[in-house]
Structures are given as C-alpha cells and as structure tokens.
Amino acid sequence: MGFAAYAEWQHALEQAFFSEEWDSQPVVLFVDEREARSLQQKYGVSVPLVEAVKQVVQPSSPRPFQAVEDYESSRRNGERAPSVLPLLACSVIAATRMANDGTHRANNYHDRFSELLADRPGVLTSQHYLPVAEMWKRLAAWQMRWRGFHGVCTIPSMEALPHHQARIGYALSQAVLRDSDRQQLLRFFNVMRARDEAAWPLPGDALVNGVSVWDYEAKFSTSFQHSLRDPDFRPLVEDLLAAIADAWDGSDVYAPHGSLRGELLVRFESKRLGWLVRLPQPGDPKYQLENGVTLRQIAATEYYMPEGLALPTARSLQRGAQLHGDGITVSRSAAPIVLLRQNVALDCRTSAERFLPGEDHMILSAPEAAPDVERLLRRAASPGRKKEPGRLSWMPDGWTLHHHVVFDDPVVLRSAILDTAGAVVGAMPAPRFKARLQGGLLIAPDISRGLYLAGGEPDLALPDSAPGSVFLDGRDLRSGPRTAAPLQLSACEPAPGRHTVQVEGSSLEFTTAESAPSLREAAVPIGFPLVGGCVKAYAEHACGDTAIRGAALGAGLAEADAEWPVLLCRRGADETLFLSADGRGWRVAEPDIPGWWERLPETPSGYCFEVRVPTCGGWIFQNSRDAWRLEAALPAFPNLKPDTHRGRWAQSVRAVADVGIGDEWEACVRLAQEAMQ
C-alpha cells in the first residue's frame, strides 16, 4: 500500500483550496468528477483522485480508513492542512453524485460513497463513516486555528448539522455551491446592495429570503435550489451566503481558483496613495486588463504596476474592486481599514490583510471603523504611535491616519481584537506555531535571502507559545518574562559572520556582513591606459591605477575625478533648469522622496532636494506659475566661444536673462546674445 499518489493529491488540494491566496476568503471544498480532472491536469498529478484514494483504503477491513488515519497522524503539524484532503474530496464527490429527483434520497449517500471507493454499494456503510466525519472536524479545527489565513472555514459545526445528517452533513455542505452558483450569487449581491448600500452586507437569512424569490433563482444548480428549500439544511446555507457576502469584492464576475489571480494592493510612496498588483509568482512582463488597464512587471519580481487605473479614493477603498483580463483576475475585497507595512523589495509601503506583530504599521480607517481602531490601539499598541491631527492632502475624505503603530505581543493583540470586534476582526494576525526571522536589512537579496548588513540584523518572531529559552550562538536571550514579543537580534550586536538561533529544538540560520559580496576581480583587466595625463583612445590589457575602466570622463579627467558640488532646490516648481558656464544646460527632474526617509529616527524636512552641478559652475532657475526665479548658483565666468552650436543654451540664457545676477551671469548673457546674432 503506497501513499505516493495520495501525497501528490494532498499537495494539489492544499494548494487549490487552502493556500495563503485564500486569506479571508470563504473556502468551499467543492470537488466533482469534472473538477478532479481539472485539478489533476493543473497540478500534474500522475493518478486520478479516486484511484489514488482507493490505493490506501481497505473496504473489506473493519476499519477501512485506518491507514489514512495513521498517515495523517505521522505527518501532523500546525503549519500544514491535515493529510485527509484526498479522502474528504472523495466524500464530496459522493455527495455530488446523489440524485436530487427523488430516485436517491439523502440517506442513501453511503451507497454513492461505497460505489466510489469499493465499486459497489453496501460495502462502506454508515458504521464505517465515523472516522471520515472526525476528519472533517479536524480540518475545520485547523482552519479555525489559522483564523481565516488559509481561507474562511465553511464546514459546519456538529451542532449546526441536522440530526439525521450528523455525519454526512459535512460533505453535503461542501457539495451545495458550485462555481456556477457562485457566479449567480455575485449578480444577486449586486441587486441586493443596490437596494440599500448602507445596510450591506446583509445577514444570511435576508440573503436566503431574497434569493428564494429572485427572478433568476432557476439558474442556480438543482442541488443549491433543493438546499434553499430544505428546512433542515437552510441554516447552513444562510451561514455560507453570509460568509461569501462579507468577503465579496464588489464584482459581478466570479474567478474560479483555476485562473491566475492577482491581489490589488494599496501602495503608499512619496506621500501619495496608489495601486500595486502582486501575483503568486513572477509571470509575463505585461498583462492587458479590461477598461484599458495594463499591468507591467517591476523588474523580475511578482509585483506589477497597473497603468490606467484611477488612484484610490474613499469609495474605491470601501467598495473593493475586480478587474479581468485574458486568463487573469485582479481583485481587492472591500475593507474599511487599510494596513500599510514596509515592503522591503520595493522600498515603499504596501497594504496587508493582517497585523504583523513587531512590524511598524500605518493604519487608514474609514469613519465607521475609526472608533474600533482607537479602542484597539489603546489596549494593544506599543508606545510611540502617532495620530495625524488634521487631514492630509493625500488621505481619502473622512478617513483617519495612525502611523508608527507597533504591536509587540501577538497574544495581547489577538485578545484585544476579540474584545473590540467590529471592523478590526478581519485584521487578526495569523497564528504562529514556529519561530521565524522577520525584517532586517538584506544587502544582496538576489544572491541570498539570509544575508543581512551587520547592525541591520532581523528580528526573531517567536511562536505564540512564548518559549522559555532562546539562544543566539549559544547565548541565552531570554532574561526577562516569557512573552511572544519579537526579539531584536541587532541589540545583541553579533559580529559579522554566520549565526544560529535555537528555539525549543528548532534552528534558524542567517549571515551578516559589512558589505555586499563584490564581483571577482579579473586577473588581467581591460581598460584605457593613462599615459602622461592623457587617456589612449583604444582599450587594451592594463593594470593598477594606470587604466581607466568603467568611467564616463565627460569634459575631461579633472572634472571626472573632482567632487561635484551640491546645491539645494525647493520642491514644487513647474520646471527646474540648470545652465552651466561652459555652454551646457538641462532640465532637472524633481526626485521622489525615498521610502526610507520617514523611517529615519528624526525625519528631516523634505522641502528641498539636492542637485549636483559640475565644477565648471552654473545657475539653477525655477519656473512657478509662468514666472522664473534664480534658485541657486555656483557662479563662474563662461569659458567658451560664441558659436551656433550653443544655440539652445543661448536661447535658454536669454529667456531668463533678467532673473540672474552678478558679473559672471552678465558675461553669460552677452555671450548668448553674440551666439544668437
């Protein structure tokens, strides 16, 4: 009896139904024969689902599922879903096979299940089914422990099941809603929300009442229609519809899990809100979506810039969004709270679904969510947070901003969220069963995700169990009380090199260095030899300081080797122009304020930006509201001849001739006039 094919299906089903992509989304483990074939093709599983389960089930044994129970027990851990998914998927297939026209009643479910796994009815009976029901309970308990991080659980509790379906009701509940039903539900949600947007999302009983009298109710599957009319099963349908409505992103098109899904994120950079798209992994360089929106890949990452998408507003943040393209869907669920955390890969802040203890957060909250956020921060946030006293220009209308918000203790945070309830429940941090490294300053992420700058070591995020002993290179770090708050490894000032962290029997390793690894130096470099103060025109084998390699010399060696002075310019001008004393000129682009600016201990003013000017000297002019002004200068007398090759420089000088001052500038103006004659 081999579990190789069964293990393949366990991995495929976990990826399809319980991956992190389903965070805060209701998961229905709907599998029929067609869906099983689709999953087999998508994940490259070698054996069909039913055949893989048949290989590990012993129908003639008094305990036909004992091998599966033993396999699950041997691989049980809090991180992964219980290894029962293939068998439970087969139990759902049996539920979808039940006829709904009266030929097979619900209590004949076991015949369908026996036909599926034992090739004939009557072999696997209700007395054998108790272990399968217990597996459903363990799967539900695992999902509940993760608090929606692996999808919102739709498996009913034992108390919610009808008495005559106390065991088979778990599988029946997952066979109620097909993909086609979910598509119809989204259209129904649009109708109901349009009637009273302020009351959305509606409770489950109101949704079931509404869908029962909807003109398009007949377009739902037969099994869903029967579930609506079954008084015993109706409470389960109410809970299911309420969960789907609560997580609805506002779209009227359902994206099945077989399609490529992208997450629409809120981006905060240079005091502006924008959008960003994250795919599960790097994909094509470009995707075309509806309404003229184009996704363009950022470098070789999984992040994409959505061009043509209107900037975030209070309405778009609260209603959610969904965009479709050829084989791709990008969506964001409606939310009255936006959590922004530092994105190390992009050096900006991007939105996250959940709080992450130990990390710095910016929190934007809609008016209806602001009181809940205030209560939560008072109870669980660490000192140092700030609330903006007034509205900033980039903030959505009516929203509130808190920044520098850190939650040190995840246990305290979860308790405070449960007590506060309301809008903050959806941001509950995921449970942590193992220690991991977070944050830190990576210096060569393309080479190693475990190489940090010395002094910028990561923090150690501890399990929720708050272990008693934590060692860094054999040194015990837990001198204070036992808490689950992250530990700052940089405070230990470890020397550059490889380090090992040990937490209750598990080990984590990372490396620190003073600088990033450099490229290997060639034994015989190629360069432009320097002879008598002049550089030869052709490259050749050279060595030492007598060769120029990889340098743009510009006006000459003296200027290339010299340090260019820096002048300060004010931000906000319509145009910034630099005119040099040697007949050159160019427009100066105003740089964005870098993402790390606000992370400095004492944030300096961003009112000005720096401009490096050549040593030959020059003037910087700025135009605001059609008026030029001299902004900064490094005056120098011109050192050039008035010829027609300087025409554009001369035109620019004459345009601002009355603004500049000084003898050096007057000489430039006279030279420009001569060049224009």
Steps between C-alpha positions, in 0.01 A plus 500: 500500500670817380418860582699664218197587285295589810775743608497662156128562534539631855742763368279586201184542708681704765632736232162526330281553807712591804795709382569851629328636187170418671577724798169637637304342211234231560623160382257236378665165432281429199637211293313297241635278220552795267681706762719202595613461138575872478710491818689191382597679180587829669728350767639215290381220730586159356191307621130603501366607839266206563766247397756662733260470794404142409868406535495585873145397598418140601124454448496143633666595829297581814689832501536581129653847560755400764796543263391856419464579871850366570643696205335819624628446854858447382501831309299716735628852570337836547639653181347271235145381446422155642593226252137402445412722204490230226262279701279797591494611136369155408229533764392824325499327160263241649275783618490654150401159358186487709198544279264779595191382318379256764671189356767515768416655830756671722528198727632300206819706499698202628410297190653769281810512722536121492457488121776759467765331718389133516344472150162389634241619754466354847868439569582834668205572726407758761675300773831543313453873442569640849880543436422707189271729701777542759742594219260779395503627858880502512520689171252758629693535827824558306338772289350664807839508675641693205211751528437521126865518392446182296145595406186561702360169616159404356491153657202504739531425868357175632223693678393668173446174312153343473467200732447251217812632322730521801782318317445555130395865538862619481545363148150607394570858610801521267302362203232771520672781313656453157707759315197576282296569816764740630485688171123542534538606864724792407234635266242455773726686747518796262120514488464483878773754574351745251172494697669613824875554483521627858365168633748283309610230572163350588461211747464146368126464559428817301717374214328161490157667506604726216654235278195276548277756326757631251390482136818312408481244780442224244851556361655355815595132505239247602690409816517865609127552438417192705724623782312831506169317545622240751403634846769285666775618267395863468702625805819368340421683177435821695843481666666425167340791314577740786870404491521544122318835511726628777814428291352613167724741306210670320544327165225325307745248346626199696861393442532124558814379673633355174571846359798723574415728792672825584459700819433872463700678769498857623842665463626794703811675370621861505187612686269362232258209490499277195438143389726199459429144386665189644481163324572165672833488312670702224311460173495664159655847464161648406129422541210684340187542713158646431429875488841574351701393808846355431713310751875546454746292698737675740847358427483121538269503804145380556388865519336692215408864445137543382509775238170670419335427836355798687669582830344372826208694644285450808235336282735262315669392824170416668323334207779269384595438138547224245656521153514226239734424214583203281545221755568735791289663771615779731288582804485666837229445760310790650648610832447795734862469623823514297815368667825620343835336577847548362566297184871418503509393134353828371609744775150636550196413710242256367173379647465179697195302610615442857701653778853366538626524860831679530465687169433872453151573358319794351124463550242678288147460633166603356264705722295198606816302594688780680347435849592128483856584398534752784385244758738237364800733506432606857496137612774334297731746320847580629597856598617734225205494262376826351165618370484772239313794656363621167423377153798460264469575130549138392257343751155378392219733605388441859761234577732495802874431501710337773867435435797346681259239639674191639345203682770326700301213648286291260309334783396838644412621150273202424324536834442871438364434150252244633384741770477795262335302215351716228714610205833376640407129512610447139853620585558227759866385472552145385599251771871430524606148587870532419763770541609692192718795403330820390616846393869578492705661225578259218804612303492257205153341477569383144786287638364400841184566701698436817782755459460815712707811557687491831297717737184438296429150629142368480260469791408159634123445493419244768223239506180590681597248768769746622791253540711525811848472345629673189867475405709702255831324435461328837414816692166502684296804397203455736590680819160663553146363529371252245304681228443445130636845411765496222863522609734756341811306404681822405505593871733204557755655259617171350829512310490463119471137396261206519263479797263238638182561698354210700141502625367190675686250287469678164781700339512803272812628328597835351818679397617858552766691310644851490418534130348315210711237323708661225564363156818304446785715370638394162860379503586721200256793478408683181506880501610825337868561598589835651828637358637845579165633621318383184287195444560282196209465259499118491459253785771241565637280776593724792548486871502713813402866506644561155178385331158663482227235519124545506512881523321775309760776476270779383686830458835351598698321765510792739122531510446123515727464802370808682215498748197680355352763731140463620239776493157492664177571312147542630238243405176579319627702202341449159844482338862498620775598256879482540725714279874445525782746439648280225199511269296202617152484644235251603170469679520363852242240604370534854569165672243319711553494875651154562299244695764478776479877569225473761673205668789720614510550881436872458337560163658808337304740285429388144445857382819507288687260276864482397645575156860412418657759269825469302811673626491742205222686682146601403158628602173327593175672406148394595170587335182522706173639361675627184759698699872413512719547805866436574499212749869421554832573337866409485613809302786474250610704197419327169779309332377445143477664160171650372415261217174367356550161668395668824165617359270320743717603797497859378120500460456371855740761639318784324164370630614550860747783439320747728486253792869422548736729687876560521783575263541135407135477393522825302794354309291193414214721377734698271643175362151366434403818313809468280419136426145592390618766249 
